[in-house]
Amino acid sequence: MTVTAGLVLSGCGNESGSAGSPTTPMPSAPTLPTASVTQSTPVGAGLPLTVSRTGGFAGFDDRVQISPDGVATVSGRGKETIRCKLDPSLLATITAAAQQVDWAALVATKPTTKHPDDMILAVTANGKTARIEDPKVKPLAAPVNKLLTEAAIPPGKLCTKI
C-alpha cells in the first residue's frame, strides 16, 4: 500500500505539463478587484456635491445638494425644501472645479466652529467634507460663493425651480 500511495503522490506533483494528462491553467490573482481599487476616491470625482452653510451670527443652516444632472435640492432652517435646475454654465463651472479637488486627500471629518458665531461654509463629496477655505478645495471657493449668492438660496436667476 505504501508503494501505491507514493506513485499517486508523485503523479500529482507534475507541474511541467510535459508528461501525463494536460494541466488546466489556474486563473491569475490580478483578475479579481482589490479593495484598494474599489474603495479609493479618484481625483476628478466630485458630483453629487453638497454645500452647507451653518452657524454665524444669523444662525444659518442652509444645504444645497447638487446631483450630476444639475438638479439642486435646497433646504434651510424654517424654509420649504425646494428643487431647482442649475443653469448649465454654473453647473459646468462647479463640475470642473469639483474635478480639480483631490477628494481622496481630504479627511472625512465634520468641520467645527473656530470661534463663537463662526459661519462654516463646507463642501462634501465622496464621503469627505472640508471647509471652503481649506486649500485642498480652493477651486470650489468661487463657484460655491456664486451658488449661494446668485443661484439657490433662495432660488435665483441661476437655478430654475422645478
Biotite code that builds the C-alpha atoms (Angstrom):
import biotite.structure as struc

atoms = struc.array([
    struc.Atom([0.000, 0.000, 0.000], chain_id="A", res_id=1, res_name="MET", atom_name="CA", element="C"),
    struc.Atom([2.901, 2.365, 0.690], chain_id="A", res_id=2, res_name="THR", atom_name="CA", element="C"),
    struc.Atom([4.217, 1.943, -2.865], chain_id="A", res_id=3, res_name="VAL", atom_name="CA", element="C"),
    struc.Atom([0.811, 2.756, -4.377], chain_id="A", res_id=4, res_name="THR", atom_name="CA", element="C"),
    struc.Atom([0.476, 5.959, -2.328], chain_id="A", res_id=5, res_name="ALA", atom_name="CA", element="C"),
    struc.Atom([3.940, 7.061, -3.429], chain_id="A", res_id=6, res_name="GLY", atom_name="CA", element="C"),
    struc.Atom([3.033, 6.610, -7.092], chain_id="A", res_id=7, res_name="LEU", atom_name="CA", element="C"),
    struc.Atom([-0.204, 8.565, -6.732], chain_id="A", res_id=8, res_name="VAL", atom_name="CA", element="C"),
    struc.Atom([1.538, 11.464, -4.996], chain_id="A", res_id=9, res_name="LEU", atom_name="CA", element="C"),
    struc.Atom([4.374, 11.627, -7.498], chain_id="A", res_id=10, res_name="SER", atom_name="CA", element="C"),
    struc.Atom([1.843, 11.815, -10.357], chain_id="A", res_id=11, res_name="GLY", atom_name="CA", element="C"),
    struc.Atom([0.044, 14.776, -8.756], chain_id="A", res_id=12, res_name="CYS", atom_name="CA", element="C"),
    struc.Atom([3.203, 16.788, -8.289], chain_id="A", res_id=13, res_name="GLY", atom_name="CA", element="C"),
    struc.Atom([3.976, 17.138, -12.010], chain_id="A", res_id=14, res_name="ASN", atom_name="CA", element="C"),
    struc.Atom([3.944, 20.867, -12.821], chain_id="A", res_id=15, res_name="GLU", atom_name="CA", element="C"),
    struc.Atom([5.726, 20.842, -16.153], chain_id="A", res_id=16, res_name="SER", atom_name="CA", element="C"),
    struc.Atom([2.721, 19.553, -18.056], chain_id="A", res_id=17, res_name="GLY", atom_name="CA", element="C"),
    struc.Atom([5.074, 17.620, -20.406], chain_id="A", res_id=18, res_name="SER", atom_name="CA", element="C"),
    struc.Atom([4.101, 14.164, -19.149], chain_id="A", res_id=19, res_name="ALA", atom_name="CA", element="C"),
    struc.Atom([0.787, 12.700, -18.129], chain_id="A", res_id=20, res_name="GLY", atom_name="CA", element="C"),
    struc.Atom([-2.542, 14.438, -18.628], chain_id="A", res_id=21, res_name="SER", atom_name="CA", element="C"),
    struc.Atom([-2.660, 18.099, -19.688], chain_id="A", res_id=22, res_name="PRO", atom_name="CA", element="C"),
    struc.Atom([-2.962, 20.627, -16.872], chain_id="A", res_id=23, res_name="THR", atom_name="CA", element="C"),
    struc.Atom([-5.591, 23.315, -16.656], chain_id="A", res_id=24, res_name="THR", atom_name="CA", element="C"),
    struc.Atom([-4.118, 26.794, -16.090], chain_id="A", res_id=25, res_name="PRO", atom_name="CA", element="C"),
    struc.Atom([-5.126, 28.392, -12.817], chain_id="A", res_id=26, res_name="MET", atom_name="CA", element="C"),
    struc.Atom([-6.663, 31.902, -13.000], chain_id="A", res_id=27, res_name="PRO", atom_name="CA", element="C"),
    struc.Atom([-4.217, 34.606, -12.046], chain_id="A", res_id=28, res_name="SER", atom_name="CA", element="C"),
    struc.Atom([-4.828, 36.767, -8.981], chain_id="A", res_id=29, res_name="ALA", atom_name="CA", element="C"),
    struc.Atom([-4.994, 40.142, -10.808], chain_id="A", res_id=30, res_name="PRO", atom_name="CA", element="C"),
    struc.Atom([-8.350, 39.207, -12.373], chain_id="A", res_id=31, res_name="THR", atom_name="CA", element="C"),
    struc.Atom([-10.085, 39.957, -9.059], chain_id="A", res_id=32, res_name="LEU", atom_name="CA", element="C"),
    struc.Atom([-10.552, 43.589, -7.984], chain_id="A", res_id=33, res_name="PRO", atom_name="CA", element="C"),
    struc.Atom([-8.671, 44.617, -4.898], chain_id="A", res_id=34, res_name="THR", atom_name="CA", element="C"),
    struc.Atom([-10.193, 46.535, -2.002], chain_id="A", res_id=35, res_name="ALA", atom_name="CA", element="C"),
    struc.Atom([-7.874, 49.498, -2.527], chain_id="A", res_id=36, res_name="SER", atom_name="CA", element="C"),
    struc.Atom([-9.048, 49.954, -6.108], chain_id="A", res_id=37, res_name="VAL", atom_name="CA", element="C"),
    struc.Atom([-12.757, 49.718, -5.366], chain_id="A", res_id=38, res_name="THR", atom_name="CA", element="C"),
    struc.Atom([-12.684, 51.934, -2.271], chain_id="A", res_id=39, res_name="GLN", atom_name="CA", element="C"),
    struc.Atom([-10.307, 54.674, -3.361], chain_id="A", res_id=40, res_name="SER", atom_name="CA", element="C"),
    struc.Atom([-11.708, 58.028, -4.403], chain_id="A", res_id=41, res_name="THR", atom_name="CA", element="C"),
    struc.Atom([-10.078, 59.289, -7.556], chain_id="A", res_id=42, res_name="PRO", atom_name="CA", element="C"),
    struc.Atom([-9.212, 62.865, -8.324], chain_id="A", res_id=43, res_name="VAL", atom_name="CA", element="C"),
    struc.Atom([-11.963, 64.168, -10.557], chain_id="A", res_id=44, res_name="GLY", atom_name="CA", element="C"),
    struc.Atom([-14.962, 62.635, -8.833], chain_id="A", res_id=45, res_name="ALA", atom_name="CA", element="C"),
    struc.Atom([-16.969, 65.426, -7.274], chain_id="A", res_id=46, res_name="GLY", atom_name="CA", element="C"),
    struc.Atom([-20.676, 65.122, -8.020], chain_id="A", res_id=47, res_name="LEU", atom_name="CA", element="C"),
    struc.Atom([-23.010, 64.653, -6.302], chain_id="A", res_id=48, res_name="PRO", atom_name="CA", element="C"),
    struc.Atom([-21.851, 67.517, -4.120], chain_id="A", res_id=49, res_name="LEU", atom_name="CA", element="C"),
    struc.Atom([-23.355, 69.071, -1.004], chain_id="A", res_id=50, res_name="THR", atom_name="CA", element="C"),
    struc.Atom([-22.700, 72.659, 0.028], chain_id="A", res_id=51, res_name="VAL", atom_name="CA", element="C"),
    struc.Atom([-23.613, 73.652, 3.556], chain_id="A", res_id=52, res_name="SER", atom_name="CA", element="C"),
    struc.Atom([-23.643, 76.981, 5.369], chain_id="A", res_id=53, res_name="ARG", atom_name="CA", element="C"),
    struc.Atom([-24.100, 76.750, 9.121], chain_id="A", res_id=54, res_name="THR", atom_name="CA", element="C"),
    struc.Atom([-23.682, 78.988, 12.141], chain_id="A", res_id=55, res_name="GLY", atom_name="CA", element="C"),
    struc.Atom([-22.765, 82.614, 12.042], chain_id="A", res_id=56, res_name="GLY", atom_name="CA", element="C"),
    struc.Atom([-24.490, 85.441, 13.882], chain_id="A", res_id=57, res_name="PHE", atom_name="CA", element="C"),
    struc.Atom([-27.688, 84.794, 11.911], chain_id="A", res_id=58, res_name="ALA", atom_name="CA", element="C"),
    struc.Atom([-27.676, 81.065, 12.722], chain_id="A", res_id=59, res_name="GLY", atom_name="CA", element="C"),
    struc.Atom([-27.568, 79.795, 9.146], chain_id="A", res_id=60, res_name="PHE", atom_name="CA", element="C"),
    struc.Atom([-28.463, 76.196, 8.427], chain_id="A", res_id=61, res_name="ASP", atom_name="CA", element="C"),
    struc.Atom([-28.595, 76.027, 4.631], chain_id="A", res_id=62, res_name="ASP", atom_name="CA", element="C"),
    struc.Atom([-27.851, 72.992, 2.487], chain_id="A", res_id=63, res_name="ARG", atom_name="CA", element="C"),
    struc.Atom([-27.652, 72.606, -1.294], chain_id="A", res_id=64, res_name="VAL", atom_name="CA", element="C"),
    struc.Atom([-27.310, 69.121, -2.732], chain_id="A", res_id=65, res_name="GLN", atom_name="CA", element="C"),
    struc.Atom([-26.266, 69.061, -6.384], chain_id="A", res_id=66, res_name="ILE", atom_name="CA", element="C"),
    struc.Atom([-26.755, 65.939, -8.467], chain_id="A", res_id=67, res_name="SER", atom_name="CA", element="C"),
    struc.Atom([-24.711, 65.197, -11.603], chain_id="A", res_id=68, res_name="PRO", atom_name="CA", element="C"),
    struc.Atom([-27.705, 66.111, -13.791], chain_id="A", res_id=69, res_name="ASP", atom_name="CA", element="C"),
    struc.Atom([-27.772, 69.642, -12.351], chain_id="A", res_id=70, res_name="GLY", atom_name="CA", element="C"),
    struc.Atom([-30.805, 69.288, -10.105], chain_id="A", res_id=71, res_name="VAL", atom_name="CA", element="C"),
    struc.Atom([-30.247, 71.032, -6.784], chain_id="A", res_id=72, res_name="ALA", atom_name="CA", element="C"),
    struc.Atom([-32.190, 70.335, -3.608], chain_id="A", res_id=73, res_name="THR", atom_name="CA", element="C"),
    struc.Atom([-32.139, 73.422, -1.425], chain_id="A", res_id=74, res_name="VAL", atom_name="CA", element="C"),
    struc.Atom([-33.067, 73.401, 2.242], chain_id="A", res_id=75, res_name="SER", atom_name="CA", element="C"),
    struc.Atom([-32.747, 75.911, 5.049], chain_id="A", res_id=76, res_name="GLY", atom_name="CA", element="C"),
    struc.Atom([-33.886, 76.392, 8.600], chain_id="A", res_id=77, res_name="ARG", atom_name="CA", element="C"),
    struc.Atom([-37.534, 77.420, 8.612], chain_id="A", res_id=78, res_name="GLY", atom_name="CA", element="C"),
    struc.Atom([-37.776, 77.307, 4.804], chain_id="A", res_id=79, res_name="LYS", atom_name="CA", element="C"),
    struc.Atom([-39.540, 74.932, 2.478], chain_id="A", res_id=80, res_name="GLU", atom_name="CA", element="C"),
    struc.Atom([-37.195, 72.494, 0.737], chain_id="A", res_id=81, res_name="THR", atom_name="CA", element="C"),
    struc.Atom([-37.215, 73.148, -2.988], chain_id="A", res_id=82, res_name="ILE", atom_name="CA", element="C"),
    struc.Atom([-35.711, 71.591, -6.076], chain_id="A", res_id=83, res_name="ARG", atom_name="CA", element="C"),
    struc.Atom([-34.328, 73.591, -8.942], chain_id="A", res_id=84, res_name="CYS", atom_name="CA", element="C"),
    struc.Atom([-32.323, 73.059, -12.107], chain_id="A", res_id=85, res_name="LYS", atom_name="CA", element="C"),
    struc.Atom([-28.958, 74.835, -12.140], chain_id="A", res_id=86, res_name="LEU", atom_name="CA", element="C"),
    struc.Atom([-28.023, 76.997, -15.080], chain_id="A", res_id=87, res_name="ASP", atom_name="CA", element="C"),
    struc.Atom([-25.817, 74.841, -17.370], chain_id="A", res_id=88, res_name="PRO", atom_name="CA", element="C"),
    struc.Atom([-22.911, 77.299, -17.200], chain_id="A", res_id=89, res_name="SER", atom_name="CA", element="C"),
    struc.Atom([-22.926, 77.302, -13.379], chain_id="A", res_id=90, res_name="LEU", atom_name="CA", element="C"),
    struc.Atom([-23.184, 73.507, -13.314], chain_id="A", res_id=91, res_name="LEU", atom_name="CA", element="C"),
    struc.Atom([-20.232, 73.243, -15.724], chain_id="A", res_id=92, res_name="ALA", atom_name="CA", element="C"),
    struc.Atom([-18.178, 75.596, -13.535], chain_id="A", res_id=93, res_name="THR", atom_name="CA", element="C"),
    struc.Atom([-18.996, 73.659, -10.354], chain_id="A", res_id=94, res_name="ILE", atom_name="CA", element="C"),
    struc.Atom([-18.320, 70.305, -12.046], chain_id="A", res_id=95, res_name="THR", atom_name="CA", element="C"),
    struc.Atom([-14.955, 71.455, -13.421], chain_id="A", res_id=96, res_name="ALA", atom_name="CA", element="C"),
    struc.Atom([-13.943, 72.857, -10.033], chain_id="A", res_id=97, res_name="ALA", atom_name="CA", element="C"),
    struc.Atom([-15.020, 69.685, -8.204], chain_id="A", res_id=98, res_name="ALA", atom_name="CA", element="C"),
    struc.Atom([-12.965, 67.591, -10.616], chain_id="A", res_id=99, res_name="GLN", atom_name="CA", element="C"),
    struc.Atom([-9.837, 69.567, -9.665], chain_id="A", res_id=100, res_name="GLN", atom_name="CA", element="C"),
    struc.Atom([-10.153, 68.569, -5.996], chain_id="A", res_id=101, res_name="VAL", atom_name="CA", element="C"),
    struc.Atom([-8.222, 65.542, -4.739], chain_id="A", res_id=102, res_name="ASP", atom_name="CA", element="C"),
    struc.Atom([-11.102, 64.142, -2.678], chain_id="A", res_id=103, res_name="TRP", atom_name="CA", element="C"),
    struc.Atom([-9.014, 61.166, -1.556], chain_id="A", res_id=104, res_name="ALA", atom_name="CA", element="C"),
    struc.Atom([-6.614, 63.549, 0.226], chain_id="A", res_id=105, res_name="ALA", atom_name="CA", element="C"),
    struc.Atom([-9.384, 65.004, 2.394], chain_id="A", res_id=106, res_name="LEU", atom_name="CA", element="C"),
    struc.Atom([-10.222, 63.664, 5.828], chain_id="A", res_id=107, res_name="VAL", atom_name="CA", element="C"),
    struc.Atom([-13.805, 62.550, 6.474], chain_id="A", res_id=108, res_name="ALA", atom_name="CA", element="C"),
    struc.Atom([-14.497, 64.833, 9.437], chain_id="A", res_id=109, res_name="THR", atom_name="CA", element="C"),
    struc.Atom([-17.206, 67.342, 10.168], chain_id="A", res_id=110, res_name="LYS", atom_name="CA", element="C"),
    struc.Atom([-15.872, 70.916, 10.311], chain_id="A", res_id=111, res_name="PRO", atom_name="CA", element="C"),
    struc.Atom([-16.129, 72.512, 13.749], chain_id="A", res_id=112, res_name="THR", atom_name="CA", element="C"),
    struc.Atom([-16.507, 76.132, 14.772], chain_id="A", res_id=113, res_name="THR", atom_name="CA", element="C"),
    struc.Atom([-13.302, 78.082, 15.339], chain_id="A", res_id=114, res_name="LYS", atom_name="CA", element="C"),
    struc.Atom([-14.882, 80.835, 17.447], chain_id="A", res_id=115, res_name="HIS", atom_name="CA", element="C"),
    struc.Atom([-18.324, 81.973, 18.632], chain_id="A", res_id=116, res_name="PRO", atom_name="CA", element="C"),
    struc.Atom([-20.600, 82.911, 15.724], chain_id="A", res_id=117, res_name="ASP", atom_name="CA", element="C"),
    struc.Atom([-18.252, 81.177, 13.258], chain_id="A", res_id=118, res_name="ASP", atom_name="CA", element="C"),
    struc.Atom([-20.035, 80.600, 9.961], chain_id="A", res_id=119, res_name="MET", atom_name="CA", element="C"),
    struc.Atom([-18.970, 77.313, 8.413], chain_id="A", res_id=120, res_name="ILE", atom_name="CA", element="C"),
    struc.Atom([-19.180, 77.064, 4.653], chain_id="A", res_id=121, res_name="LEU", atom_name="CA", element="C"),
    struc.Atom([-18.342, 73.479, 3.702], chain_id="A", res_id=122, res_name="ALA", atom_name="CA", element="C"),
    struc.Atom([-18.430, 71.145, 0.718], chain_id="A", res_id=123, res_name="VAL", atom_name="CA", element="C"),
    struc.Atom([-18.993, 67.413, 0.853], chain_id="A", res_id=124, res_name="THR", atom_name="CA", element="C"),
    struc.Atom([-18.415, 64.850, -1.887], chain_id="A", res_id=125, res_name="ALA", atom_name="CA", element="C"),
    struc.Atom([-17.366, 61.227, -1.950], chain_id="A", res_id=126, res_name="ASN", atom_name="CA", element="C"),
    struc.Atom([-17.883, 60.989, 1.805], chain_id="A", res_id=127, res_name="GLY", atom_name="CA", element="C"),
    struc.Atom([-15.346, 63.747, 2.512], chain_id="A", res_id=128, res_name="LYS", atom_name="CA", element="C"),
    struc.Atom([-16.090, 67.206, 3.921], chain_id="A", res_id=129, res_name="THR", atom_name="CA", element="C"),
    struc.Atom([-13.935, 70.319, 4.040], chain_id="A", res_id=130, res_name="ALA", atom_name="CA", element="C"),
    struc.Atom([-14.382, 73.964, 4.892], chain_id="A", res_id=131, res_name="ARG", atom_name="CA", element="C"),
    struc.Atom([-14.345, 76.096, 1.773], chain_id="A", res_id=132, res_name="ILE", atom_name="CA", element="C"),
    struc.Atom([-11.204, 77.898, 2.978], chain_id="A", res_id=133, res_name="GLU", atom_name="CA", element="C"),
    struc.Atom([-9.269, 74.596, 3.016], chain_id="A", res_id=134, res_name="ASP", atom_name="CA", element="C"),
    struc.Atom([-6.571, 74.916, 0.313], chain_id="A", res_id=135, res_name="PRO", atom_name="CA", element="C"),
    struc.Atom([-7.447, 71.412, -0.940], chain_id="A", res_id=136, res_name="LYS", atom_name="CA", element="C"),
    struc.Atom([-10.880, 72.608, -2.111], chain_id="A", res_id=137, res_name="VAL", atom_name="CA", element="C"),
    struc.Atom([-9.786, 76.068, -3.269], chain_id="A", res_id=138, res_name="LYS", atom_name="CA", element="C"),
    struc.Atom([-11.074, 75.540, -6.852], chain_id="A", res_id=139, res_name="PRO", atom_name="CA", element="C"),
    struc.Atom([-14.617, 75.362, -5.440], chain_id="A", res_id=140, res_name="LEU", atom_name="CA", element="C"),
    struc.Atom([-14.498, 78.653, -3.493], chain_id="A", res_id=141, res_name="ALA", atom_name="CA", element="C"),
    struc.Atom([-15.697, 80.975, -6.271], chain_id="A", res_id=142, res_name="ALA", atom_name="CA", element="C"),
    struc.Atom([-18.365, 78.653, -7.768], chain_id="A", res_id=143, res_name="PRO", atom_name="CA", element="C"),
    struc.Atom([-19.779, 77.849, -4.313], chain_id="A", res_id=144, res_name="VAL", atom_name="CA", element="C"),
    struc.Atom([-19.959, 81.538, -3.438], chain_id="A", res_id=145, res_name="ASN", atom_name="CA", element="C"),
    struc.Atom([-21.780, 82.182, -6.711], chain_id="A", res_id=146, res_name="LYS", atom_name="CA", element="C"),
    struc.Atom([-24.123, 79.265, -5.992], chain_id="A", res_id=147, res_name="LEU", atom_name="CA", element="C"),
    struc.Atom([-25.049, 80.630, -2.581], chain_id="A", res_id=148, res_name="LEU", atom_name="CA", element="C"),
    struc.Atom([-25.382, 84.286, -3.588], chain_id="A", res_id=149, res_name="THR", atom_name="CA", element="C"),
    struc.Atom([-26.876, 84.116, -7.073], chain_id="A", res_id=150, res_name="GLU", atom_name="CA", element="C"),
    struc.Atom([-28.393, 80.710, -7.619], chain_id="A", res_id=151, res_name="ALA", atom_name="CA", element="C"),
    struc.Atom([-30.052, 78.635, -4.989], chain_id="A", res_id=152, res_name="ALA", atom_name="CA", element="C"),
    struc.Atom([-30.694, 80.370, -1.671], chain_id="A", res_id=153, res_name="ILE", atom_name="CA", element="C"),
    struc.Atom([-33.442, 81.407, -2.310], chain_id="A", res_id=154, res_name="PRO", atom_name="CA", element="C"),
    struc.Atom([-33.764, 80.186, -5.917], chain_id="A", res_id=155, res_name="PRO", atom_name="CA", element="C"),
    struc.Atom([-32.419, 82.926, -8.062], chain_id="A", res_id=156, res_name="GLY", atom_name="CA", element="C"),
    struc.Atom([-31.666, 83.584, -11.682], chain_id="A", res_id=157, res_name="LYS", atom_name="CA", element="C"),
    struc.Atom([-29.182, 80.693, -11.941], chain_id="A", res_id=158, res_name="LEU", atom_name="CA", element="C"),
    struc.Atom([-31.487, 77.996, -10.556], chain_id="A", res_id=159, res_name="CYS", atom_name="CA", element="C"),
    struc.Atom([-34.944, 77.476, -12.053], chain_id="A", res_id=160, res_name="THR", atom_name="CA", element="C"),
    struc.Atom([-37.492, 75.942, -9.693], chain_id="A", res_id=161, res_name="LYS", atom_name="CA", element="C"),
    struc.Atom([-38.835, 72.572, -10.837], chain_id="A", res_id=162, res_name="ILE", atom_name="CA", element="C"),
])
